[in-house]
């Protein structure tokens, strides 16, 4: 299997920075873990790669308020991803449900933690800076050698 790369972002709050667009260039799929902010941002992301997004707590405007609360998606190689905005709302046991990756946002804190065979990934926020938290995103790569995550912090 060739490598399949997924760009993972969250909490853009309507701001798609040029640096983030460049980071996402060439990915096969984009996952947005909520707080999109504006529908036109999804249009811009879809121009880069097919994009799946969930609704966050600030997604109340036209075009984003109807986003699903959760998304389940299978990547090549049978890797299932479950995405929601706030990890505190997780209402299933990922390994029992067959998920290998849980993607969330909301906290603005980037974090990738393996719990057994499940990767819990929060890419952090790549929208407006909040407090002293970094502007961040992540990439997942699925290939013959398994599943790998790359966390990225932008120097802004």
Secondary structure, 3 states (H helix, E strand, C coil): CCCEEEEEECCCCCCCCHHHHHHHCCCCEEEECCCCCCHHHHHHHHHHCEEEECCCCCCCCCCCCCCCCEEEEEEHHHEEEEEECCHHHCCCCHHHHCCCEEEECCCCCCEEEEECCEEEEECCECCCCCCCCCEEEEEEEEECCEEEEEEEECCC
